[in-house]
């Protein structure tokens, strides 16, 4: 998950055109899914 976050941050820095924007969107979606999965595995007490 941390790797995904780093990839998103690197994509933001490298963003110059529409192709990079699509890549950023895809990685952000992946990161969101990873965060949701992590949160669902944490027991609420």
N, CA, C and O atoms as a Tripos MOL2 file, in Angstrom:
@<TRIPOS>MOLECULE
protein
  180   179    45     0     0
PROTEIN
NO_CHARGES

@<TRIPOS>ATOM
      1 N           0.8240   -1.1910    0.0000 N.3       1 UNK1
      2 CA          0.0000    0.0000    0.0000 C.3       1 UNK1
      3 C           0.8710    1.2590    0.0000 C.2       1 UNK1
      4 O           0.5770    2.2210   -0.7090 O.2       1 UNK1
      5 N           1.9240    1.2470    0.7850 N.am      2 UNK2
      6 CA          2.8250    2.3940    0.8210 C.3       2 UNK2
      7 C           3.4650    2.6090   -0.5380 C.2       2 UNK2
      8 O           3.6520    3.7460   -0.9730 O.2       2 UNK2
      9 N           3.8010    1.5150   -1.2070 N.am      3 UNK3
     10 CA          4.3690    1.6200   -2.5520 C.3       3 UNK3
     11 C           3.3870    2.3000   -3.4980 C.2       3 UNK3
     12 O           3.7860    3.1230   -4.3210 O.2       3 UNK3
     13 N           2.1090    1.9610   -3.3840 N.am      4 UNK4
     14 CA          1.0870    2.5880   -4.2210 C.3       4 UNK4
     15 C           1.0260    4.0870   -3.9580 C.2       4 UNK4
     16 O           0.9120    4.8810   -4.8910 O.2       4 UNK4
     17 N           1.1010    4.4700   -2.6960 N.am      5 UNK5
     18 CA          1.0750    5.8830   -2.3460 C.3       5 UNK5
     19 C           2.2700    6.6050   -2.9510 C.2       5 UNK5
     20 O           2.1250    7.7000   -3.4940 O.2       5 UNK5
     21 N           3.4430    6.0030   -2.8610 N.am      6 UNK6
     22 CA          4.6340    6.6090   -3.4430 C.3       6 UNK6
     23 C           4.4990    6.7470   -4.9550 C.2       6 UNK6
     24 O           4.9270    7.7480   -5.5290 O.2       6 UNK6
     25 N           3.9030    5.7400   -5.6030 N.am      7 UNK7
     26 CA          3.6990    5.8070   -7.0490 C.3       7 UNK7
     27 C           2.7670    6.9570   -7.4140 C.2       7 UNK7
     28 O           2.9920    7.6520   -8.4050 O.2       7 UNK7
     29 N           1.7280    7.1570   -6.6210 N.am      8 UNK8
     30 CA          0.8090    8.2680   -6.8760 C.3       8 UNK8
     31 C           1.5390    9.5950   -6.7340 C.2       8 UNK8
     32 O           1.3760   10.4870   -7.5670 O.2       8 UNK8
     33 N           2.3360    9.7310   -5.6900 N.am      9 UNK9
     34 CA          3.0660   10.9830   -5.4810 C.3       9 UNK9
     35 C           4.0660   11.2390   -6.6050 C.2       9 UNK9
     36 O           4.2240   12.3750   -7.0510 O.2       9 UNK9
     37 N           4.7380   10.1860   -7.0620 N.am     10 UNK10
     38 CA          5.6700   10.3310   -8.1750 C.3      10 UNK10
     39 C           4.9320   10.7190   -9.4480 C.2      10 UNK10
     40 O           5.4340   11.5140  -10.2430 O.2      10 UNK10
     41 N           3.7520   10.1650   -9.6410 N.am     11 UNK11
     42 CA          2.9540   10.4860  -10.8200 C.3      11 UNK11
     43 C           2.5340   11.9520  -10.8070 C.2      11 UNK11
     44 O           2.5110   12.6080  -11.8480 O.2      11 UNK11
     45 N           2.2030   12.4600   -9.6220 N.am     12 UNK12
     46 CA          1.8170   13.8690   -9.5150 C.3      12 UNK12
     47 C           2.9890   14.7530   -9.9290 C.2      12 UNK12
     48 O           2.8010   15.7310  -10.6520 O.2      12 UNK12
     49 N           4.1840   14.4200   -9.4810 N.am     13 UNK13
     50 CA          5.3580   15.2160   -9.8140 C.3      13 UNK13
     51 C           5.6760   15.1460  -11.3040 C.2      13 UNK13
     52 O           6.1310   16.1280  -11.8900 O.2      13 UNK13
     53 N           5.4350   13.9830  -11.9210 N.am     14 UNK14
     54 CA          5.7860   13.7910  -13.3270 C.3      14 UNK14
     55 C           4.6630   14.1920  -14.2780 C.2      14 UNK14
     56 O           4.8400   14.1290  -15.4950 O.2      14 UNK14
     57 N           3.5180   14.6020  -13.7520 N.am     15 UNK15
     58 CA          2.3450   14.8480  -14.5940 C.3      15 UNK15
     59 C           2.5580   16.0580  -15.5070 C.2      15 UNK15
     60 O           2.7770   17.1750  -15.0400 O.2      15 UNK15
     61 N           2.4890   15.8090  -16.8220 N.am     16 UNK16
     62 CA          2.6710   16.8890  -17.7900 C.3      16 UNK16
     63 C           1.6110   16.8690  -18.8820 C.2      16 UNK16
     64 O           1.3520   17.9020  -19.5000 O.2      16 UNK16
     65 N           0.9900   15.7200  -19.1360 N.am     17 UNK17
     66 CA          0.0020   15.6440  -20.2080 C.3      17 UNK17
     67 C          -1.1430   14.7160  -19.8330 C.2      17 UNK17
     68 O          -1.1720   14.1690  -18.7310 O.2      17 UNK17
     69 N          -2.0880   14.5390  -20.7540 N.am     18 UNK18
     70 CA         -3.2800   13.7450  -20.4940 C.3      18 UNK18
     71 C          -2.9760   12.2970  -20.1800 C.2      18 UNK18
     72 O          -3.6620   11.6900  -19.3580 O.2      18 UNK18
     73 N          -1.9530   11.7210  -20.8200 N.am     19 UNK19
     74 CA         -1.6140   10.3230  -20.5670 C.3      19 UNK19
     75 C          -1.2090   10.1270  -19.1110 C.2      19 UNK19
     76 O          -1.6160    9.1570  -18.4710 O.2      19 UNK19
     77 N          -0.4140   11.0460  -18.5970 N.am     20 UNK20
     78 CA         -0.0060   10.9400  -17.2000 C.3      20 UNK20
     79 C          -1.1940   11.1340  -16.2700 C.2      20 UNK20
     80 O          -1.2340   10.5590  -15.1820 O.2      20 UNK20
     81 N          -2.1620   11.9420  -16.6930 N.am     21 UNK21
     82 CA         -3.3530   12.1420  -15.8670 C.3      21 UNK21
     83 C          -4.1410   10.8440  -15.7630 C.2      21 UNK21
     84 O          -4.6610   10.5160  -14.6970 O.2      21 UNK21
     85 N          -4.2330   10.1010  -16.8690 N.am     22 UNK22
     86 CA         -4.9230    8.8090  -16.8330 C.3      22 UNK22
     87 C          -4.1800    7.8390  -15.9210 C.2      22 UNK22
     88 O          -4.8020    7.0980  -15.1610 O.2      22 UNK22
     89 N          -2.8660    7.8420  -15.9960 N.am     23 UNK23
     90 CA         -2.0590    6.9670  -15.1460 C.3      23 UNK23
     91 C          -2.2630    7.3260  -13.6780 C.2      23 UNK23
     92 O          -2.4050    6.4450  -12.8300 O.2      23 UNK23
     93 N          -2.2770    8.6140  -13.3880 N.am     24 UNK24
     94 CA         -2.4890    9.0690  -12.0160 C.3      24 UNK24
     95 C          -3.8550    8.6200  -11.5010 C.2      24 UNK24
     96 O          -3.9830    8.1730  -10.3620 O.2      24 UNK24
     97 N          -4.8660    8.7450  -12.3500 N.am     25 UNK25
     98 CA         -6.2150    8.3240  -11.9580 C.3      25 UNK25
     99 C          -6.2500    6.8340  -11.6530 C.2      25 UNK25
    100 O          -6.8580    6.4110  -10.6700 O.2      25 UNK25
    101 N          -5.6010    6.0410  -12.4960 N.am     26 UNK26
    102 CA         -5.5780    4.5910  -12.2900 C.3      26 UNK26
    103 C          -4.8720    4.2400  -10.9850 C.2      26 UNK26
    104 O          -5.3450    3.3890  -10.2320 O.2      26 UNK26
    105 N          -3.7570    4.8870  -10.7180 N.am     27 UNK27
    106 CA         -3.0190    4.5870   -9.4870 C.3      27 UNK27
    107 C          -3.7710    5.0630   -8.2560 C.2      27 UNK27
    108 O          -3.7340    4.4090   -7.2140 O.2      27 UNK27
    109 N          -4.4550    6.2000   -8.3700 N.am     28 UNK28
    110 CA         -5.2500    6.6970   -7.2480 C.3      28 UNK28
    111 C          -6.3880    5.7370   -6.9280 C.2      28 UNK28
    112 O          -6.7100    5.4970   -5.7650 O.2      28 UNK28
    113 N          -6.9970    5.1890   -7.9930 N.am     29 UNK29
    114 CA         -8.0770    4.2210   -7.7960 C.3      29 UNK29
    115 C          -7.5500    2.9780   -7.0950 C.2      29 UNK29
    116 O          -8.1970    2.4400   -6.1960 O.2      29 UNK29
    117 N          -6.3670    2.5240   -7.5150 N.am     30 UNK30
    118 CA         -5.7460    1.3600   -6.8800 C.3      30 UNK30
    119 C          -5.4380    1.6530   -5.4150 C.2      30 UNK30
    120 O          -5.6680    0.8120   -4.5460 O.2      30 UNK30
    121 N          -4.9260    2.8260   -5.1480 N.am     31 UNK31
    122 CA         -4.6020    3.2090   -3.7740 C.3      31 UNK31
    123 C          -5.8600    3.2520   -2.9140 C.2      31 UNK31
    124 O          -5.8570    2.7860   -1.7750 O.2      31 UNK31
    125 N          -6.9320    3.8110   -3.4640 N.am     32 UNK32
    126 CA         -8.2000    3.8650   -2.7300 C.3      32 UNK32
    127 C          -8.6880    2.4650   -2.3880 C.2      32 UNK32
    128 O          -9.1410    2.2120   -1.2720 O.2      32 UNK32
    129 N          -8.5920    1.5620   -3.3500 N.am     33 UNK33
    130 CA         -9.0120    0.1760   -3.1130 C.3      33 UNK33
    131 C          -8.1530   -0.4680   -2.0310 C.2      33 UNK33
    132 O          -8.6640   -1.1960   -1.1800 O.2      33 UNK33
    133 N          -6.8510   -0.2040   -2.0610 N.am     34 UNK34
    134 CA         -5.9540   -0.7700   -1.0500 C.3      34 UNK34
    135 C          -6.2900   -0.2400    0.3410 C.2      34 UNK34
    136 O          -6.2820   -0.9960    1.3130 O.2      34 UNK34
    137 N          -6.5810    1.0450    0.4380 N.am     35 UNK35
    138 CA         -6.9210    1.6430    1.7300 C.3      35 UNK35
    139 C          -8.2240    1.0530    2.2600 C.2      35 UNK35
    140 O          -8.3340    0.7410    3.4460 O.2      35 UNK35
    141 N          -9.2160    0.9020    1.3700 N.am     36 UNK36
    142 CA        -10.4980    0.3290    1.8030 C.3      36 UNK36
    143 C         -10.3200   -1.1020    2.2800 C.2      36 UNK36
    144 O         -10.9260   -1.5150    3.2680 O.2      36 UNK36
    145 N          -9.4800   -1.8610    1.5700 N.am     37 UNK37
    146 CA         -9.2400   -3.2490    1.9640 C.3      37 UNK37
    147 C          -8.5570   -3.2940    3.3290 C.2      37 UNK37
    148 O          -8.9060   -4.1140    4.1770 O.2      37 UNK37
    149 N          -7.5910   -2.4170    3.5320 N.am     38 UNK38
    150 CA         -6.8840   -2.3640    4.8080 C.3      38 UNK38
    151 C          -7.8460   -1.9930    5.9360 C.2      38 UNK38
    152 O          -7.8130   -2.5970    7.0080 O.2      38 UNK38
    153 N          -8.6990   -1.0000    5.6930 N.am     39 UNK39
    154 CA         -9.6450   -0.5650    6.7190 C.3      39 UNK39
    155 C         -10.6490   -1.6620    7.0490 C.2      39 UNK39
    156 O         -11.0570   -1.8050    8.2010 O.2      39 UNK39
    157 N         -11.0470   -2.4300    6.0510 N.am     40 UNK40
    158 CA        -12.0330   -3.4820    6.3040 C.3      40 UNK40
    159 C         -11.4280   -4.6400    7.0940 C.2      40 UNK40
    160 O         -12.1530   -5.4190    7.7130 O.2      40 UNK40
    161 N         -10.1050   -4.7530    7.0730 N.am     41 UNK41
    162 CA         -9.4640   -5.8440    7.8060 C.3      41 UNK41
    163 C          -9.1600   -5.4670    9.2570 C.2      41 UNK41
    164 O          -8.7730   -6.3210   10.0540 O.2      41 UNK41
    165 N          -9.3340   -4.1910    9.5970 N.am     42 UNK42
    166 CA         -9.0780   -3.7390   10.9630 C.3      42 UNK42
    167 C         -10.3550   -3.9050   11.7830 C.2      42 UNK42
    168 O         -11.3890   -3.3300   11.4440 O.2      42 UNK42
    169 N         -10.2870   -4.6820   12.8530 N.am     43 UNK43
    170 CA        -11.4950   -4.8750   13.6760 C.3      43 UNK43
    171 C         -11.8240   -3.6130   14.4740 C.2      43 UNK43
    172 O         -10.9520   -3.0120   15.1010 O.2      43 UNK43
    173 N         -13.0910   -3.2270   14.4370 N.am     44 UNK44
    174 CA        -13.5230   -2.0650   15.2110 C.3      44 UNK44
    175 C         -13.9700   -2.5430   16.5870 C.2      44 UNK44
    176 O         -14.7670   -3.4730   16.7140 O.2      44 UNK44
    177 N         -13.4360   -1.8800   17.6160 N.am     45 UNK45
    178 CA        -13.8090   -2.3290   18.9590 C.3      45 UNK45
    179 C         -14.4730   -1.2050   19.7400 C.2      45 UNK45
    180 O         -14.8560   -1.3970   20.8940 O.2      45 UNK45
@<TRIPOS>BOND
     1     1     2 1
     2     2     3 1
     3     3     4 2
     4     3     5 am
     5     5     6 1
     6     6     7 1
     7     7     8 2
     8     7     9 am
     9     9    10 1
    10    10    11 1
    11    11    12 2
    12    11    13 am
    13    13    14 1
    14    14    15 1
    15    15    16 2
    16    15    17 am
    17    17    18 1
    18    18    19 1
    19    19    20 2
    20    19    21 am
    21    21    22 1
    22    22    23 1
    23    23    24 2
    24    23    25 am
    25    25    26 1
    26    26    27 1
    27    27    28 2
    28    27    29 am
    29    29    30 1
    30    30    31 1
    31    31    32 2
    32    31    33 am
    33    33    34 1
    34    34    35 1
    35    35    36 2
    36    35    37 am
    37    37    38 1
    38    38    39 1
    39    39    40 2
    40    39    41 am
    41    41    42 1
    42    42    43 1
    43    43    44 2
    44    43    45 am
    45    45    46 1
    46    46    47 1
    47    47    48 2
    48    47    49 am
    49    49    50 1
    50    50    51 1
    51    51    52 2
    52    51    53 am
    53    53    54 1
    54    54    55 1
    55    55    56 2
    56    55    57 am
    57    57    58 1
    58    58    59 1
    59    59    60 2
    60    59    61 am
    61    61    62 1
    62    62    63 1
    63    63    64 2
    64    63    65 am
    65    65    66 1
    66    66    67 1
    67    67    68 2
    68    67    69 am
    69    69    70 1
    70    70    71 1
    71    71    72 2
    72    71    73 am
    73    73    74 1
    74    74    75 1
    75    75    76 2
    76    75    77 am
    77    77    78 1
    78    78    79 1
    79    79    80 2
    80    79    81 am
    81    81    82 1
    82    82    83 1
    83    83    84 2
    84    83    85 am
    85    85    86 1
    86    86    87 1
    87    87    88 2
    88    87    89 am
    89    89    90 1
    90    90    91 1
    91    91    92 2
    92    91    93 am
    93    93    94 1
    94    94    95 1
    95    95    96 2
    96    95    97 am
    97    97    98 1
    98    98    99 1
    99    99   100 2
   100    99   101 am
   101   101   102 1
   102   102   103 1
   103   103   104 2
   104   103   105 am
   105   105   106 1
   106   106   107 1
   107   107   108 2
   108   107   109 am
   109   109   110 1
   110   110   111 1
   111   111   112 2
   112   111   113 am
   113   113   114 1
   114   114   115 1
   115   115   116 2
   116   115   117 am
   117   117   118 1
   118   118   119 1
   119   119   120 2
   120   119   121 am
   121   121   122 1
   122   122   123 1
   123   123   124 2
   124   123   125 am
   125   125   126 1
   126   126   127 1
   127   127   128 2
   128   127   129 am
   129   129   130 1
   130   130   131 1
   131   131   132 2
   132   131   133 am
   133   133   134 1
   134   134   135 1
   135   135   136 2
   136   135   137 am
   137   137   138 1
   138   138   139 1
   139   139   140 2
   140   139   141 am
   141   141   142 1
   142   142   143 1
   143   143   144 2
   144   143   145 am
   145   145   146 1
   146   146   147 1
   147   147   148 2
   148   147   149 am
   149   149   150 1
   150   150   151 1
   151   151   152 2
   152   151   153 am
   153   153   154 1
   154   154   155 1
   155   155   156 2
   156   155   157 am
   157   157   158 1
   158   158   159 1
   159   159   160 2
   160   159   161 am
   161   161   162 1
   162   162   163 1
   163   163   164 2
   164   163   165 am
   165   165   166 1
   166   166   167 1
   167   167   168 2
   168   167   169 am
   169   169   170 1
   170   170   171 1
   171   171   172 2
   172   171   173 am
   173   173   174 1
   174   174   175 1
   175   175   176 2
   176   175   177 am
   177   177   178 1
   178   178   179 1
   179   179   180 2
@<TRIPOS>SUBSTRUCTURE
     1 UNK1         2 RESIDUE 1 A UNK
     2 UNK2         6 RESIDUE 1 A UNK
     3 UNK3        10 RESIDUE 1 A UNK
     4 UNK4        14 RESIDUE 1 A UNK
     5 UNK5        18 RESIDUE 1 A UNK
     6 UNK6        22 RESIDUE 1 A UNK
     7 UNK7        26 RESIDUE 1 A UNK
     8 UNK8        30 RESIDUE 1 A UNK
     9 UNK9        34 RESIDUE 1 A UNK
    10 UNK10       38 RESIDUE 1 A UNK
    11 UNK11       42 RESIDUE 1 A UNK
    12 UNK12       46 RESIDUE 1 A UNK
    13 UNK13       50 RESIDUE 1 A UNK
    14 UNK14       54 RESIDUE 1 A UNK
    15 UNK15       58 RESIDUE 1 A UNK
    16 UNK16       62 RESIDUE 1 A UNK
    17 UNK17       66 RESIDUE 1 A UNK
    18 UNK18       70 RESIDUE 1 A UNK
    19 UNK19       74 RESIDUE 1 A UNK
    20 UNK20       78 RESIDUE 1 A UNK
    21 UNK21       82 RESIDUE 1 A UNK
    22 UNK22       86 RESIDUE 1 A UNK
    23 UNK23       90 RESIDUE 1 A UNK
    24 UNK24       94 RESIDUE 1 A UNK
    25 UNK25       98 RESIDUE 1 A UNK
    26 UNK26      102 RESIDUE 1 A UNK
    27 UNK27      106 RESIDUE 1 A UNK
    28 UNK28      110 RESIDUE 1 A UNK
    29 UNK29      114 RESIDUE 1 A UNK
    30 UNK30      118 RESIDUE 1 A UNK
    31 UNK31      122 RESIDUE 1 A UNK
    32 UNK32      126 RESIDUE 1 A UNK
    33 UNK33      130 RESIDUE 1 A UNK
    34 UNK34      134 RESIDUE 1 A UNK
    35 UNK35      138 RESIDUE 1 A UNK
    36 UNK36      142 RESIDUE 1 A UNK
    37 UNK37      146 RESIDUE 1 A UNK
    38 UNK38      150 RESIDUE 1 A UNK
    39 UNK39      154 RESIDUE 1 A UNK
    40 UNK40      158 RESIDUE 1 A UNK
    41 UNK41      162 RESIDUE 1 A UNK
    42 UNK42      166 RESIDUE 1 A UNK
    43 UNK43      170 RESIDUE 1 A UNK
    44 UNK44      174 RESIDUE 1 A UNK
    45 UNK45      178 RESIDUE 1 A UNK
